[in-house]
Amino acid sequence: MALIHLKDIHLAFGVAPVLDGIDFAIEAGERVCLIGRNGEGKSTLFKLINGTLQPDSGEVIINSSVRVAMLEQDVPETSGRILDIVMGGSSRTAELLINYNAQTDLCANGDMDACERMADLQHDIDAVHGWDLEREATRLIKTMGLDPDDDLSSLSGGRKRRVLLARSLVTKPDVLLLDEPTNHLDVDSIEWLERFLLDWQGLTLLFVTHDRAFVNKLSTRIIELDRGQLTSYDVTQGEGGYARYQELKELQLLAEEKNNANFDKKLAQEEVWIRQGIKARRTRNEGRVRELKALREERSDRREQVGNVNITMGQGEKSGKLVCKVKNLHLEYDGNVLVDDFTTTIMRGDKIGIVGPNGAGKTTLIKALLDMSDDEVTKTGSVELGTNLKIAFFDQLRDQLDLEASVAQNVSEGSDFVEVGGRKTHIMSYLQDFLFAPERARTPVKALSGGERNRVLLAKQLLKPANILVLDEPTNDLDMATLELLEESVASFGGTILLISHDRSFMDNVVTSTWVFDQDEDGKGIVKEYVGGYQEYLVQKNREQAAHAARAPANNANTASKVTNKTTAAKPNKAAKKLNFNEQRELDNLPKEIAALEAEQAQLQEKLADGSWFTTDVNAATAASERLLTIEDEMMNKLERWSALES
């Protein structure tokens, strides 16, 4: 059953239509991802669905029994008790409950008028089943690992988003709209959100995101808004997810190109016919003339596909072979140990991804490594920098942009020309490579969207000849097309890369090693190094956990063996369990089988220790990492079996 149906929707702001006769329906239980370039109208479509905007023509059909809730992209700067904010998702009922709680406090202090008001409020709350709202809000908040009585202002950005999600869900919506839900979240928060949404039975989702891993995890269908038209792609077949969309999109573009070529050929033939003069006029029929007129109108209405950002990175001279040598680095800020006893070496050409919770100190670490630390950070240990380092720093706060200056002024610093790949290029021509038309290039940066500001910073930083590229959350606010082009350019960059990102797919496709922020038993920040991208890190992390779990039963088995020996010595009359022939043979073979697994494990660990395997044959390296995980399981099972046979 369609919960929402958009029928022949037309909407224009200015000349070009944003939505040009789209038809779209969402069925119950679907998880639909809406994608499209920045400025195509994704947020406009959301506003039509939640009723804050009306179309020029067409129908938005939502059954009166269908509840729609929306999780906004931006986290508000506000304060207040979490329970009150979550209940605010059902505003009228929340107002009654908050007022009731306030009167309760007054009544407890002897205010008899407040006691009378409580009775009236209780009647009103009963009438709308308001007590259920408070119970449901409390349940949701606790499900999300939060305290209902905490203040919103005390939470991190990721936890604030959990509060807003609870506020959206408290009314038990049939359809939940999510606008860039992963923006500014750390990876742990994103993975928590994925699990939460997948576990919510019966929830229908429509979401906008640039996070391809999030798309792969959640989406059952992808719809794309392109040049005013909406195209739907079933991504449950084949490889599935975003990769399946890319396959189908390529086929669609090829078909569109072929149809346009055939159309243009026919139009050209008709234009030749109409210009044949007297001979043509003798044979001319009015129907054919009308058809030509219609063809001309159709051609003039055609909206060509928008070009892609053209990203060219300025490659500086090679740095020295050693980029940075770190020994016993200790970073402390405001009494918190961000990094304790970190030792590492960065060589030319290393591509390092850095992940960890928001506020863990990822940016602080990079600045400490490159001798850019803030005065407020206490730093001990040694950092030795290599020679001829030229650094381009892309920061997530975009602090390097002058909001009052125009796009062109920010990028060229007042010059009419910039140098790109050793050639002088006019600033307007260069900015067109980043999809800024001349009039947009003259616009103050403060008037731009987040995605446009990101493109300005890219255009500015990529002009600098660099051999070290520092990228601090570069994918925020980028559309997928621009993100993929940036990814290709970064992956092909010949220098050294330090990348902070919550985008797991971006990291998998770019980095060759991953640093992960963690904490030791004393709560001090530590940094662990893993070979490969984010998925390889997960495999290795799971292997570590499996090895830890395997050691525990083995230790228990040793303890049990000692206890058994003591018991046997104390009670010599108790006979040991007699094994049959097959069991005895199995017991005899177990030491050899375990030794073989240990040898295979050591061999794979030695090969994986050289990170180059992930760059030369990532599939084989990933398979080896997964095999290590199964080896741990097999060894644990055999150890448990050995213990059982000997008991």
N, C-alpha and C positions, 0 to 999 in steps of 0.2 A: 504494500500500500504506500502510495506517495504521501509523505508527510508535508512536503513543500513542493509547489509547482510554479515555476516562472514561465509565463506564456507570452511569446512574441513581445519581449521587453525592448523598448527603445528609450534611450536616454542620451542627451548630448549636453556638453558644456562648451559653448562656442560653436565652431563650424563642424569639426569632426565628431561623429557619434562615438560615445564611449561604449554603449551597448547598442548593437544594431540588429534588433529582431531576434534575441536569443530565446531559446526554449530549454528548460532545465527542470529536472525533478529529482528529489532525494527520497529514496525508499527507506523504510524502517530498518535499522541495523547496519546501514552502510557507513563506511568511514571514507569520506571523499576529500581528496586533497585538491585545492584550487591553486594553480600556478599561473604565472604570467609575468611579463616584464614590469618593472616599476613604472607606475603611471598608466597601466592598461585598464584599471578600474576594479581591481580585486576588492578594495575596501568599499567602493561604491556598491558592489554586488552584495556585500555583507549588510550595508545600510538599508538596502531594499528589503532584505529578508527580515531584519529586526525592526523594520517599520520606521526608521528615522529618516528615510528618504523615499520619495514617490517617483515612479517612472513618468516620462513624458507620455507614453502610451504602453498598452499591454497590461497583463494581470499578474499580481503576486498572490497566489492562492495558498493560504495556510488554514487548515481546518481549525475551527475555534477551540477544539480540545487539545491542540498541539501546543506545547509550551516550548518556547525558544529562549535560550540563554546565550550570552556572549562573554568570552574572556578577552578583555581588551589587551592590546599589545603593550601599552605603557603601564608601568606600575606607579600608582599615584603616591605623591609625597604627603602622606597623612598619618594620623595617629589615632589611637582608640583601642578599646578592648577587642581582641580577635573575635570573641563570640558575638559582640554587637555588630561588628562589621560584616561577619558572615550572615547573620540574620537579616542584615540590610538588603540581601538579595530578594527578600520578600518584604518590601518596604513597609506596607501598612501594618502587617502583623508584627514586624520587628519594632515599629514605633510603639505599639501597645505593650510589648514585652519589656522594652527598655524603660518605658514610663512606669510600668508595674514595679520593676526592680527598684526604681528611684523612690517610689511611694513606700515600698517596703522598708527602706532604710529610715525614711522620715517617721513612719508609723512606729518603728522599733524605738525611736527616740521620743515617743509620747505625743506626736502630732496626730490628733484624733481626726482632723479633716483628711489627712493622708490615708488613714485607715478606711474612711468612708469611700474615698476615691478608689482604693484598692478593690473594694467590693464591686464597684461599677466596671472597673477595668477587667476584673476576673470574668465577669459576665460576657464582656466583649471578646475576650480572648477565647473563652469556651465556644462562642458562636462561630469563630473562624478556625477552630482546632489549633489554636496558637501554641498550646503546650507541645504539640507534636513538632512544631518548627524548632523550638529550643532544643528538644531531644535530638532531632535530626542534625541540627547545626553542631551540637556538641559531639555527636558520633562522627561526623565528617571531619571535624577538626582533629579529633584524636586519631582517626584513621590516617591522617596526614602527618602524624608525629608531632603535633603542636599542642600547646596548652591554651585552652579557651580564655584564660584570664590574662595571658601575656598581652603586652602592647604591640601593635603592628610596627611601630617605629623602631622597636628593638630588634627586628628580624633582618636577615640578609635578603637580598633581592630574590633569590630562589625561593625562600620560605614565604616571602610576601606574595609571590605568585601562587603558592599553594593556598594561601588565604583567599585570594581572588578566585581561584578555581573552586574552593568550597562554597564561596558566595554564589558562584554561577550554578552550582549543582544542588544547592539547598532546596530549591523549588522543584527538584526532580524533573528537569527538563526532558522533553522527548528529543530535542535537537540541541547540540552544543556547538557554537561557533567559536573557533580559536584563531586569533590573528597573530601570527608569528609567535607561537607559544614558547619556542626555545631561545628566542633572542635574549642575550645577557644572562642566560643560565649556565651553570657549570655542568660538566658531563654527568656527574652523579644525579643532579636534579633532573636532567633531561631523561635519564634512564628510569628514574623513579616515576616521572610523568608518563612515560610509555607504558610501564607496568600498570599504573593506576588506571589509565584509560582502557587498556586491554581487558582488565579485570572487571570493569563496570559493565555488567550484563545489560544488553538491550539498548545501550546508548548509541545514538546516531550522531556522527561527527561530520562537520564541514570545517576544514582547517586550511589556513595559508601558512606555508613554511618554505624556507630555502634549505632546510636540513634534510639531505637526501637519505641519511640513515633513519631519521624519524619517519619519512615517507615510506621507506621500505618496511619498517616495523608495523605501521598502522594502516596504510591505505589499502582499500579494496578497489578503489577507482580514482583516477586522476582526471580532472577537467582543466582545460587550458583556455584562458581568455587571451585572444590574439586578434588584434585589429577589429575589435567590436564583436567578434564571433566566439562562441563557446563550443569547444570540441571535447567529447568524452572519450576516455581511453580505459578499457578494461585491463587492469594490470595484474590479474590473478593468474594469467597463463604464462607459460614459458619461464624465463628467469624471474619474472615478477617484479613489482615495485617500480622504481624510477628507471631501471635499465629497460624494462619492458616498454615503458612510455617512450623512451628514446628510440627504440626499434620502430614502434608504430608511428611516431612523429616523423621519422625519416621517410617512411613509406608514404605518409600523407603529403609531405613536401614534394616528393618526387612526382606524385600524381598531380598536385597543384601546378607544378612547373610544366608538366606535359599538357595539362588542360589549357593553361595560359598560352603556351606555344601554339597549340591548335587554334585557339580563339584568335590570337594575333594574326595567324596565317590567313584565316577566313576573312578577318576584317581587312587585311591588306588586299586580298583578292577583290573584295567588294568595292574598296576605294578605287582600285584600277578600273573596275567596270563602270563606276559612276562618272569617271573622267574620260571615257572613250569618245565623247563628243557626239556628233550627229548620228553616227552609227549606233551608239549606245542609246540615244534618245528615241530612235525608231523602235528599239526592242525593249525599251525600259518599261517595267511594270511597277505600278504604285506600291504593291505589296512588298516587292524587293527593296524599294526605296525606304519604306517604313522600317523594314528589318535592319537596314543599314543604320538608320537613325538610332534604333534600339541598341545595336552593337556599339555605336559610338558612345552612347550614354553609359552602357555597362562598363566599357573600357575606362571612361573617365572616373567612374565610381570605384574602380578597383583600388584597393589599398595594398601597396607592396609591403612585403615583410620588412620590418625595421632591421637595419644593419646591426652587426655585432660590434661590441667594443673591440678596438684594435690595440692590444697591449704589447708594447715594445719596451723591454727592460734595458736600462743603461748598464752595460757590463764594464766595471772598472778593471784596472790592472789586477793581476793575481796578487793575493795576499801571500805572506809567508806561509810555509807548510803548517807551522804551528799557529793557531788562531788564539787559543787561550788555555793556560794550564792553571788549574785551581787545586789548592791544597788546604784541607781543614777549614773551609769557609764557614763562618758563623754569622748569621744575620739576625738582628733583633730590632723590633720596632714596638715602642710603647709597652715595654715589658714582656712582649710575646716573642718567643723564639720561632722565627719563620723558617730558618734553615740551620741545621746543626751538623757540623763536621762533614761537609760535602767536599769530596775530592773527585776531580774529573779532568779530562783533557779533550779539547775541541780541536779537530784538525780541519784544514782547508777542504771544503766540499761536503762536510758533514751537514745533514739536514735533520734538525732535532725538533721534535714536537714536545710541548710542555702542557700537561694537564693537571688539574687540581681544583679544589673548591674555590669559589669566589672569595677573595681576601686572604688566600693562603700565602701569597707572596711571589706569584709567578713573574709579574712585571718587575718587582723589586730584585729578584734574582738576576734577571737579564741585565738590568742596569748595573748591578754589582759586578757582573762578569765583564762588562764593557767599560767599567770605570765611569759610570754615569750616576752613581748612587746619590740619593737625597741626603741632606745633612741630618735628618731626623733618624736615619737608619744607622744602628751600631753595627760595624763591620770589623770582623777579625779574621785571621787566616791570610793566605797569600793568593793573589791573582796575578799571573804573568801573561801579558798580552804579546801577541806576535807582531810582526812588522807589516807595514804598508796596509793597514786596515782602513777601509773606506765603508762607512756604515750608512745605510738608509733605514730609518726607523718609522714604521707605520703604526701609530698609536690608536687604540680603540676610542679614546676621548676626542680625537681629532683636534687636539690643542694647538696643532701647528697651523691651523687655518685662521685667517682674519675674517671674522663674520661680517664686518662692515665693508670689506673690499669685495670686488667682483670675482667671479670664477677666474677670468683671464689674469687679473692682477695677482691673485693668490698663486697661480701656477707659474707665471713668467716673471713675477716680481717686478712688474712695470715695463718689461721689454716687449717689443712687438714680435721678436723671434726667439725661438728656443732651439737647442741643439739636440737632435734625436738621431742616435746611431751615427754620430759624426757629421751629420748634415744639418744645415740651418733650415728650420721650418717655421712658417708663420704661426703664431699662437692660435689663431682661429682654426687653421687647418689641423693643427695638433689636437685641439679640443674636440673637433668633430670625430676624431678617432675614439673619443670617450663619450660620444653621443650628445655633445653639447652644441646645438646650433648657435650661430653668431649672437642672436638676441639673448639666448640663455647664458652664453658665455659672459655677457655684460651684466648679468643679474648678481646682486649681492649674495654671498654665501648664506647669510642668515635666512634668505627666502627659499632655500633649497630643502628638499626632503632628505631623510637620513641616507638613503641609497645614493642620491646625487652627491651629497657631501663625501661619501666614501669614494666615489669616482673622482672627485676633485683631488682628494688626498692621494689617490693612486696616481693620477696624472702628474701631480707635483713631485712625489717621491721617486717615481720611475724615471724622471729626467736625470736624477743624480747617478753618475757613474759609481757603482758600489760593488764591493766584493763580499759584503756581509749584509744580508737582508733580515731585518727584525720585523716580524709581523705580529701585532698584538690584536687578536680577534678581528682579522681582516674581512671576515665574511658577513659580519653584522650588517643588515639592511640591504645586502646585494641581492638582485634577482638571480635565478639559477643560471641563466645564460652568461651573465657577467662573471659569476662565481666560477663556472667551469673554465672560462677563458683565463681568468686569473690563476686558477689551479694549473692549467697547462703551462703558463709562463713561469710560475714559481717552480714547478717540477723540472723545467728545462734550464733553470738558472744555474750557471756554472760555478757560483761561489758558495758561501756558507749561509745556511738559513737557520734562524731561531724563530719558531712559530708557536705562539700561544693561541689555542683555538678550542672551542667546544664542538666544532664541526668534525665528527668522526670520519666521515667519508673524505673530507678534504685532507685530513691528517694521513689517512691510509694511502692516499694517492700521491703524497708529497714527501713525507718524512722517512728516514731510514732508521731512526732510533727515537725512543719516547722516554721522557723524564716524567715521573709521577710524584706529586706531592702527597706525603703521608705523615703520620705522627707515630712517635715511639711511645713506650709505656708511660713516659713522664709527660706526654703531651707536647713534646718538642717537635717542630717541623723537620722532616727528613725528606730527601729526594732520592728516589730509586730509579735506576736506569734499566731500560729494556730494549732489546734489539727489535727493529721493525716498527710498523705503524700501530694504530690503536687496537686493531683486531689481534695482531700478534701479541701485544701487551696483555690482552685479555686471556689468550691461550696460555701464556707463560704464568700469569697470575693464578689461573685455575690449576695449573700444574703445581705451583708452589703450595696452594691450599690442599691439593690432593696428596702431595708428599707429606705435608704436616699431618693430615688425617691418617696417612699410612703409618707414620712413625708412632702415633698414639697407640693403635692396636698392637703394634710390635712390642712397644714398651710394656703394655699391659700383659702381653703374652709372656714376656721374659719374667715379669713379676709373678705371674701365675705359675710359671714353671718353677721358680724358686720356692714359692709357697707349696707347690705340689711335692717337690723334693723333700721339703721339711716334713710335710704330712706323711709321706711315704716312709721316711726314716722313723717317724714316731709310731706309725702303725704298719709294721712290716707284714702283717697278716693279710692286708687288703691287696688283692691281686690286681695288676694292671689290665686294662681292657685288651682282649685278644683281637688282633686284626685278621680279617680274612685275606685270601691270596691277593685279590685285586687291590684292597686297601694298602697292604704291605708294599706292593709294587708301586702304587701311587706315592706312598711316603718316601720310598727309596729314590724316586725320580724328582721329587720336589726341589731338593737342593740344586740339581743341575738346571732345572727349568728357571729357577730364580736367578741363578748365576748368568744364564743366557740373557734374561731380561735386563739384568744389571749391565752386561756388556753392551747390549743394544742401546740402552739408555745413555751410557757414557759416550758411545760413538756419536749419537745424535746431538748430545749436548755440546760436544767438541765442534761439530760442524756448525751448529747454530751460534756458537760463540763468535764466529766470524760474521759480522753483519752483512758482508757482501753477498751472502747467499740470497738474502731477501731482495737484493737489487738485480741479481742475475737470473733467479728463478723463484719468484715469489710464491707460485703455486706449490712447488716442491718444499720450500721452506715452511710454508703454512701447514702442509700435510705432515711434515716432520714434527712441528710443534704440537699438532693434534695427536700424533702417535705417541709422543712423550706423555701426554695426559692419560692415554689408555694404558701405557706401560705401568704407570703408577697404580691404576686400578687393578691391573692383572697381578702385580706384585703384592698388593694388599690382600687380594682374594687368596693367593697362594700361601701367604703367611698365616692368614686366618685358618686355612684348611690344614696347614702343617700343625698349627696349635691344636686344632680339633682332633686330628688323628693321633697325636701324642698324649692327649688328655685321658 
